[in-house]
Amino acid sequence: MYRGAVAERPSREVFYGGSPQLVREQERLMADKHKPPQRIPLPKAKGGLKGYFAEVAAEMRKVVWPTRAETVRLTGVVLIVCVVFSIYLWAFGLVVGTGIDAILGGRP
C-alpha cells in the first residue's frame, strides 16, 4: 500500500460473513447481550412455615408406598446385584493385576 492510501473498511456483510438478514440478526443478538438479566419470578409463599409443612403432609398422603413383599423382593435384587458386581470387580482387578505383573516381570 502506498503512502496516503486509505484502507477500505469491509462491509458488515463481509464482516459477519452473511446476508443482510444475518447481519441484522447478529446485531440484534449483540444488542440483547447488553440488556440487564431478567429476574425470575418467585412463587408467592402461602402460610409461611405452617403452610409449608401442611403442603408436605398433603404430598406425603399422595405417596403410594410399596408393600412389604415388594420391599423384601427389591431389597433381595439390590443385594444380588451388589454381590455380582463385587465379584466382577474383584475378578477384573485380579486379571489386570496379573497382566501388569506379567508385563513388569513379576513383583520384586
Residue pairs with C-beta under 8 A, 6 or more apart in sequence:
1 7
12 23
13 19
13 20
13 23
16 22
16 23
16 26
18 26
45 51
46 55
47 54
66 74
101 107
